[in-house]
C-alpha cells in the first residue's frame, strides 16, 4: 500500500445505505482497482479512529476505494447483532453499486464480526478477500478466559490490558454504577485515548472509579450472553468460500492468538486461508516493532492482498 502522512491524502465523503448504515467513502484519484470495506473494533472513535482513517487513506492512495462504517455497538463498547447486520448491509450495497466481490478488512472485534457477516448465505460471492487483524473466534471462550480473574496483573503490559478491559465493560453501564458526570467523563476520556497510550495518571484516575467492580459484575450488567454465539465466527465458517488472511499480535492478551489459530483450523479445509502470528502487530499498547526484512515481508505480502 502507498503510505500517506497525517490528514494528507484522499478525504472522505459521508454516505448512508438505504438501510441507514452510515459510512465514510474514500475514493482514489484514478479508476479504483477494487472496493474495500474497513471495519473498526471496539473504539469510541468509531470511523473517526485515527489509525483506521490512515488505513483508509493508504488504500485510496493505492487505488482502492475504501468504505468505513460507523458501527453503533462497537463504537459504544456494546456487543450487538446490529453491527453484524450493518456490516452485511454495507457489503451488499457496495457490491451492488460498484461490483463484487468487495474486499473486507476488520480489526479486533470488528474482524470477528466481519467473518460472521461474510459467512451469511445472502453474501455468498459478495466478499473476497477478508483481511482480519486480531479476530476473535468465540465470545464465550474469550469471556471464560477473562472473567475469572484468577490472578492480579503483574507486569506493566498486563496492567495496561487489565485496566482497558475494565473500562470497556464499565463504559456502557456507567449510568448504573452511580458515577457522577465528571467521573463518567474521566472514564470516557481515558478509554477514548487508550490505544494512543494515555498517561499513567489518566489510567489510574479512571481505574480507581471502577476498581471495586469485578469483571464478572460489569459483564453481567452490560453483556447479553445470549448474543455471544451470534457474534462468534466459531462454527459458522464451513460455507465461507472467500480467501481469509488472518494476522494476529503474538503477544495479544485481550484476544489471544489462539483465536486466530482456531479460525485457521476451521477454514483450512477450504484451502483459502492463511495465518501469520507476529510481534509486528499490537492490539492495544503501542509496541516495539522489529525491523528485520524477514519479519516485515510476510506481513506486507498478506496486507497487500487487499490492494490486489
Buried (B, 14 or more C-beta within 10 A) or exposed (E): BBEBEEEEBBEBEEEEBEEEBBBBBBBBEEEBBBBBBBBBBBBBBBBBBEBBBBBBBBBBBBBBBBBBBBBBBBBBBBBBBEBBBBBBBBBBBBBEEBEBBBBBBBBBBBBBBBBBBBBBEEBEEBBBBBBBBBBBBBBBBBBEBBBEEEEEBEEEBEBBBBBBBBBBBBBBBBEEBEBEEEBBEBBBBBBBBBBEEBEEEBBEBBBEBBEEBBBBBBBEBBBEEEBBEBBBBBEBBEEBEBBBBBBBBBBBBBBBBBBBBBBBEBBEEBEBBBBBBBBBBBBBBEBEEEEEEEEBEBBEEBBEBBBE
